[in-house]
Amino acid sequence: MITVVVGHRGTGKTELMKRLQLYLRDQQVDFVDLDTEIEKKIGKSIRELFLEHGETYFREMERQLFLEILQTPRQDMYLVLGAGFDLSVVPETVRVLWVKRRTDLDGRIFLNRPRLEPDLSPLEEFRLRAEVREQRYRDRADEVYLMPEGVFDNRHHAMAVEKMVLTHSFENVGGALTLLPEFFVTENRWNFFKERYAGKGIEFFELRDDLLTAEQIRLVIQDMPNEKFIYSFRKTQDWNALWADEKATEVLRKATWIDWPWELGSPEDILQRLPSEKLILSLHEQSQFREWQAYENKVAHMKYAPAVASFAELWLGHEWQTAKSSQRSFLPRSSGSRWEWYRRLQKGQQLINFWKENGGSAEDQPSLWAWLMTPAKSKKFAAVLGDPVAHSFTPLEHSDFFHKKDIPVLAISIARDEWDEALPVLRKLGLSYAAVTSPHKENAAKLIQHLDLKAINTLYWSESQKMWLGTSTDDQGFMELIEGVGMIAPLQKEIFVWGGGGTLEMIQKALPYASYFSSRTGRPRVGSEDAADLQPKIVIWAAPRSSETLMPPVIWNPAMVFDLNYKEDSMGREYAQKCGANYQSGLVMFTAQAQGQRIFWKNCEEKP
């Protein structure tokens, strides 16, 4: 089979193919990168092609060489396409794998790739094209792999799970999967779906009458006779006509469960027509909870899936579910996948729990990779706590360390004003290890009442002492980042630190003679006033991307920018591009401080 791999610029398609070569090293599979093949044929780099001939010429080269490659006899091949490739020329018989990350539409800034719209800012350029491409990928993709953020190298468990996802070698998956209309766009796409998931131990496939046609629902039941189904009513219809339709009632008889939402009205009528022992009564609005709850003894299972706005509401829902865990399922919803971590934590704890293929039917459903990475019925968990955290490399970075303990690593978003409410809830749910990031490092220091540190990035719950212990490994990471830079005091004045936030104290300790600037005002901080007349050789970027963050003057023209951020839309990266400066991302710092966190956690575990 030929599989073409598509995705946005910078998603990581090339590195993914290197891992696939490793996963499939014992099989006869060809791996081809279209950009590399173009460079070989023309004898020029992609950058040179763009500069000399423009994008139109390049796209035509792409198309021609793609069609040539398809004509070469091959048994199995993965072919990586550029982000802007015209997918309309891909034959339907060729499988399209869309590799995406949650941060794709945040934008990325490239230091080593040709600019396509130099009159725009780097992020405007990326987003302008990404929004159009996103829809094209969605329309043509036969399979979607939501790839986690971070570096896979030597993360053996994460790679083992990725191999299962990409080669479809998983089994005993569990959970429930909602079937979406895009699975039926073509016959080939439906066949690809069946090959991936039929007979793989998925507990239930959900068939929703507002997402699928009656014909599609009957096709699923016909083509997957050994699977279990939840038939979910979601739209008002002519009920008398439905009950008189033999084909429709046959589908209902074959379903393992029937999900009736309270929003469609009282279930009295359906209780007279279908066995109560296969009826799920679901609720999606908190305001109707009391009336809905009154029917609990009349149906087999209660599914509560409300929009949840706070950790206090989350805890109330969790308490309700655990009071009768075999009869109740709690599926909190949000507008930004905020409770995805909780859904994972409930794996194996309740009858119904969805993971997703593609976008799923709710934002909070975890991806297949995240689901398979999560052990069932976890008593403890680790997490990165901050806002935002969707981009965090922490879960992948620590995955092997915690896999050995059978503990999941989750990303939990906590707004600036939620810390005092959130942490007790997380502790009751089993939080035992935490990596703390902005804006909560100061809150973590207050939590453990540290005598010396005003900012903490690592927490551990001591069961013997019944208290949180903590430390900061940021200084260790920072020294790794700037190794060999500016250690001579007179030279430090030419190191300009832009921003600081929760890391300011740590930076000042490492570089006491550097010059410090506020990223909000652009002015020197107290003690650095004389730096206004200096020219920096190095800028240390310690500010977030926000509307309040200013860009330093381009005329500073530093030779080097050290960025404490590793996010690909960092303003520090953008500043380095504008200045033409050498650039070092915060990944070096992150990796070093993460190593320090694991040492701290291990030492805490070994103490009595």
Secondary structure, DSSP 8 states (H G I E B T S, - for coil): -EEEEE--TTS-HHHHHHHHHHHTTTS--EEEEHHHHHHHHHSS-HHHHHHHHHHHHHHHHHHHHHHHHHHS--SSEEEE--TT--GGGS-TTSEEEEEE-TTGGG----SSS--S-TTS-HHHHHHHHHHHHHHHHHHH-SEEEE--SS--TT-HHHHHHHHHHHHT------SEEE--GGGGSSHHHHHHHHHHHTTS--SEEEEETTTS-HHHHHHHHHH-TTS-EEEE--S---HHHHHH-HHHHHHHHH-SEEEEEGGG--THHHHHHS-GGGEEEEE--GGGHHHHHTTGGGSSEEEE--B--SHHHHHHHHHHHHHTTTTEEE--B-SSSTTHHHHHHTTTTSS--B-BSTT-SSTTS-BHHHHHHS-TT-S-EEEEEESS-TT-SHHHHTHHHHHTTT--EEEEE--TT-HHHHHHHHHHHTEEEEEE-TT-HHHHHHHHT-SS-S---EEEEETTTTEEEEE--HHHHHHHHTTTSS-SHHHHTTEEEEE-GGGHHHHHHH-TTSEEE-TTT-SB-TT-GGGGG---SEEEEE--SSTT-----GGG--SEEEES---TT-HHHHHHHHHT-EEE-THHHHHHHHHHHHHHHHHHHH--
